[in-house]
Amino acid sequence: MSPRLRKYAKLLQTPACWPALAQGVAATLEHDVALGREHFATVIDVGANKGQFAVYARLRWPRARLICFEPLPEPRAKLARATRGRAEIHACALGATPGTGQMHLATRVDSSSLLALGARQKRIFGMDESGTLQVPIQRLDALIALPLARPSLLKIDVQGFELEVLQGATELLPEIDAVYVEASDVELYQGQALLAQIERFLLEAGFRVDGHFNAQFDQGQRVQADWLFRQV
């Protein structure tokens, strides 16, 4: 059975996932490997898309404060329906400097990015750009009041813009207990920061690597994975 079929079989065996699944939102149960035994009182979901991780977070940590960021209108509408009023949803992208940016829309919407899609991204994942959309960009520090209820999780999945998100969250990071970030080993988006840069930034901010999960490969080479960092 393929990983995709195994995932949907598990979703069908989890009744709490059914309402979102009926709306086309498949909870990312694969994150259980990294996070399934954790407890969080605050979950910040950056790059929430249509709610795949948010629905998972609601299942795992039903009492947590859930704060989501998604700049694209159509996925954001699905996110709102999937979370059923149980998430704070912000209609913006996040970065190091407030302003506006051009979102490069991908034919697979969850791969859209503030960076242009690179040739390797298009080839490996079978997609292309379908247009652009201007979106607002804010610093995460400007949008979340401190202190946070803890333990706290910052999840980032923003298709190559991860370092910029972290650079806009320097005041928030001391309040974060774990960062769970998708990072690339090779350039998939034009000009993106790679894993080594993200790791260096987080180590200097007081975090340590706790493992990587859900790796994806191209011709035997790892191209990206989900990395878990913990505050020291």
Protein Blocks (a to p, Z undefined) as FASTA:
>chain_A
ZZklmmmmmmmmmmklmmmmmnopacdfklmmmmmmpccfbdcdehklnommmmmmmmmm
mmbccddddfbfklmmmmmmmnnopaccddbdddfbgcdddddddfblklgcfbdcdfkl
mmmnopadfbdcddddddfklmpccdddddddddddeehplmmmmmmmmmmmmmpfbdcd
dddfbdfbghiacfklmmmmmmmnopacfbdehiaceehiafbdcdddddZZ
